[in-house]
Amino acid sequence: MIRLGIVGCNYGRTVQLPAFRLDPRCQVVALAGSDLVRTAELARQSGIPEAFGNWTEMIECADVDAVAIATPPGLQPEIAIAALKQGKPVFVEKPMAANLAGAAAMLRQAHSISTMMDFNFTEVMVWRKAKSLLDGGAIGRLRHVTVNWNVENASTRLRVKNWKTSGEEGGGALGNFGSHSLHYLEWFCGPITGLSARLSGLPDNPSFETNVVLSLAFQSGAAGSFAMSCASYLGSGHRLEFYGEDGTLVLANPTTDYMRGFIVSHARRPTASLMPVAVEDDPLDRRFPDEGRIAPVSRLASRFLDAIEQRRSVTPGFAEGYRAQLLLDAVRRSHALGQWIEIAPWEHA
């Protein structure tokens, strides 16, 4: 039995907790938050034996074998490094840190200890089908990819000033959403070798970072474009379009659920129209009708537990988290300098 402690009473409790509990090898034994009274009550409601008002105490607890972290990105490096120094494997949310230095420190500390990043879009079954089609040559050589992602998240709608709306804290639209996209674009299309970027906020409050526009170059020679807004009331959703020499593939979700609702469509020359592709359903995805992220995270959680048992590395781990952080850093530099940024080759991409 692997005894897990979770740092974070929001996403950590509502998504990580049920995801890890789906694997019988794991027992969630502790919850850490910033307020002991509130954390203790939440732990009681969730059936977690121990509660801590200080993450340091939880990490030092001998009853905790591994740690899952779901805090604002600025806090994650200190927590993760402390756990790794104790020899405890770490599962952490994206983005890895608030800046490249924090991510680098986490990567250096990991050494041979198992780590995992919660890049959960690549665990959605429809996405995996799309990936297999692309890898199998369904559209021929990729020419270009375009992503349009238009939603309205709660922090923006309610005008809440937190890391999800603040680029200065490593979040905003880029850190909160773009971190996922930079990871999955390389997962689908291979290494990004250059980019230019424009970031912006609400017209009446630019400090709320809500928009990201990117132009991308891939090592394969393909081009890419990415446009994302988390200030889009009744937005069109999340749509990826892959155009190749021999065909087209579209992965689209018009719903407000980040994980569920995707449909993959495909056409190959000389077919005149896109046709939906059948995807085998996973019953696990139907078990949590109110939270579409639990099933994809549970797949990551099980691989993380595999890695702990087998004392090996796993993907996406801190190497992939650092790569995404490097790309996030390049985006911010491009915006600040108003110029194209070349990205050095990366052997892990």
HELIX and SHEET records of a PDB file:
HELIX    1   1 TYR A   11  TYR A   11  1                                   1    
HELIX    2   2 GLY A   12  GLN A   16  3                                   5    
HELIX    3   3 LEU A   17  ARG A   21  1                                   5    
HELIX    4   4 LEU A   36  SER A   46  1                                  11    
HELIX    5   5 TRP A   55  GLU A   60  1                                   6    
HELIX    6   6 GLN A   76  LYS A   85  1                                  10    
HELIX    7   7 LEU A  100  ALA A  110  1                                  11    
HELIX    8   8 PHE A  121  GLU A  123  5                                   3    
HELIX    9   9 MET A  125  ASP A  135  1                                  11    
HELIX   10  10 ALA A  154  ARG A  157  1                                   4    
HELIX   11  11 GLY A  167  GLU A  169  5                                   3    
HELIX   12  12 GLY A  172  ALA A  173  1                                   2    
HELIX   13  13 LEU A  174  GLY A  178  3                                   5    
HELIX   14  14 SER A  179  CYS A  189  1                                  11    
HELIX   15  15 PRO A  283  ARG A  286  5                                   4    
HELIX   16  16 ILE A  294  GLN A  310  1                                  17    
HELIX   17  17 PHE A  318  LEU A  337  1                                  20    
SHEET    1   A 6 GLU A  50  PHE A  52  0                                        
SHEET    2   A 6 CYS A  26  ALA A  32  1                                        
SHEET    3   A 6 ILE A   2  VAL A   7  1                                        
SHEET    4   A 6 ALA A  66  ILE A  69  1                                        
SHEET    5   A 6 VAL A  90  VAL A  92  1                                        
SHEET    6   A 6 THR A 115  MET A 117  1                                        
SHEET    1   B 9 MET A 275  PRO A 276  0                                        
SHEET    2   B 9 ILE A 263  ARG A 268 -1                                        
SHEET    3   B 9 GLY A 247  ASN A 253 -1                                        
SHEET    4   B 9 GLY A 237  GLY A 244 -1                                        
SHEET    5   B 9 LEU A 142  ASN A 150 -1                                        
SHEET    6   B 9 ALA A 223  SER A 229  1                                        
SHEET    7   B 9 ASN A 205  PHE A 218 -1                                        
SHEET    8   B 9 ILE A 192  LEU A 202 -1                                        
SHEET    9   B 9 ILE A 341  GLU A 342 -1                                        
END                                                                             
